[in-house]
Amino acid sequence: MNQSSLCFPDGQKSCFRCCPPVRASGYDHYPHRLFLARELRDNTSRYDPAELSLKPITGFNCWALGYLDRAFKLVGCLLHPVQNGGRDLRGRIDYGHKCAREFCLEANIFDQLTAEHRRFWLGLAEGLDSFQYSSNLMNPLFRVLNFGPGVLSAMAAHSGPESMADRELISAYPFLSMPARPRSHAFLVEQIIAGYGVPSLAGPAGLALINELMNHIKTSLSVFLTPKRSSGHPPSFRGFSSDSIWID
């Protein structure tokens, strides 16, 4: 078990957000916690690693999702090779190939961070259990990771080795909780850091800078893309410079 991964960060909790592989759009485990906790115990007690027959998933729950430890803290796939002496038993379910193949975007971004920077950002999930940690509703780390490795690395390097709790970090950098999806602003935030440094994003001023720059870009593009009525031709992009959208 890789303790430095997003799936298993510290031995105290695990992420099972991606399981089962087929579920309703927007589904989140946390609101169903009481039901799922009982189901996971049942799955764990019924699981037999010696049984190799195919058993398809029914509904939105997987019979192979269970507890991985005796303390009932870690939740994960009972068929995973780590749990079965290197044998990959995920072929026992009808979506096993999907489970073995896919890796969520957030986990990919997390893996691009250094060990020190991973520890810093895991401060956002300090104190969460596996149900909370696996929830988009409860775990702020999933949202923040979508700003990308460039932004996360720069902010962690600036802040130093000490991790920060969710409330502290959001208070210091309120842009992290902007209503817009992080990926829609990630490139912009990274360019601001490159040009002005991480401190420029701190406090309300950082949020105002992002909004000001976004409005400047929208205005510039709106003017540039407005076709001239007299020409009857689409606008030409020749000679366009990205420098024209930056604030002096």
KAQUIRA-V804829 format. One record per run of one state. SS is the DSSP state (alpha for helix, beta for strand, coil for the rest). FROM is the first residue (numbers start at 1). TO is the last residue. If there is no record, write none. Layout:
# KAQUIRA-V804829
[[SS/FROM/TO] [SS/FROM/TO]]
This chain:
# KAQUIRA-V804829
[[coil/1/29] [alpha/30/46] [coil/47/57] [beta/58/58] [coil/59/60] [beta/61/61] [coil/62/64] [beta/65/67] [coil/68/74] [beta/75/77] [coil/78/80] [alpha/81/83] [coil/84/89] [alpha/90/92] [coil/93/95] [alpha/96/101] [coil/102/104] [alpha/105/111] [coil/112/114] [alpha/115/125] [coil/126/129] [alpha/130/133] [coil/134/139] [alpha/140/145] [coil/146/147] [alpha/148/159] [coil/160/165] [alpha/166/172] [coil/173/173] [alpha/174/177] [coil/178/181] [alpha/182/196] [coil/197/197] [alpha/198/201] [coil/202/202] [alpha/203/225] [coil/226/241] [alpha/242/245] [coil/246/248]]
